[in-house]
Amino acid sequence: MWSRFWDWYERHITESLGITALILYMQIPHMIWAGDAILQSGVVWGANPVLDFFLYGIDLVEILPMINIGLIIYSRVRHKNNNGSKSRTKG
């Protein structure tokens, strides 16, 4: 079962990285919003409750890239170990 999942994941790793990049780029407006909140200048932070809700929510979405990076690292290590063990048995 896990082998089938990892085969599927490795086939779709490019899409996964694209989603991760999009989420991380969404952090840029969030950082501006958070800096404004710390400085309490009110330019972005507190200007609109709906905007505040979405910019705060972006912070919670970054959990997905953290999980994805862990999966990518594990996938690469697994792939490398599988290739290394195959080359040892052939040689």
N, C-alpha and C positions, 0 to 999 in steps of 0.2 A: 504494500500500500504506500509506504513512504517513498519507495523508489519511483513509483508512478508520479507522485506529487513533485518530487525533485526534477524528474525529466520534464514535466509540464512547466515548472517554474523556470528552468534554464532556457526553455524555448521562448518564454515571454519576459525575459529579463530586461530587454530594451524598453518595453512598455512600462515596466515597473520603475525603471530609472527615470523615464519621462514624467511619471506621476510624482515621484520623489522630488525631482527638480522643480516642478510646478508648485508643490507645497512649500519647498524651501524659498522660492522666489516670492511667495505670498507673505513670507516673514518680513520682507522689506517694509511694506506699509505698517505692519504690526510694530516693527522696531521704532518707526517714526512716531506712531501713536503712543507707544510705551514711554518713549523719551519725553513726549509732550505731557504725558500723565505725571511723570516724575518731576518735571519742571513746573507743572501746573500752570502752563501758559494758556491753555484752553483753545489753542488754534485748531487742533484736531480732537483731542480728548475732551469729552463732555459736550461737544458741539451738537451731537445727534445721538440719542440712545440706541437707535438701530445700528448705526455705524460702530458705536462702541461695542455692541453685542457681537457683531461680525469680526471686528478686529481682535477682540478678546478671544473669540472662538478659534481663530487661526492658531493661537497658542496651543490649543488642545489637539489640533489636527497634526501637529508635528510629531506626535507619538507614532503615527504610521510610518514616516521615513526612518525613525529609529528602529522599528521592527524590521523594515525592509532592508536596511543596511546590514543588520544581523543575519538575515536570511541570505543576502548576497555573499557575505563573507563565508558563511557555512557552506553555501553551494560551491564556491570556488575552492575551498579547502577539500570538500568532499570530492569534487571533480579531479583535483590535483592528486589526491590520495588514490583514487580509482585508476588514474592513468599511470601513476607510479607503480602500483601493485601489478598492473597488466604488463608493463615493460619488464619488471623483474621476473615474471613467470615466462615470458617469451625468450629472454636472454639467457 
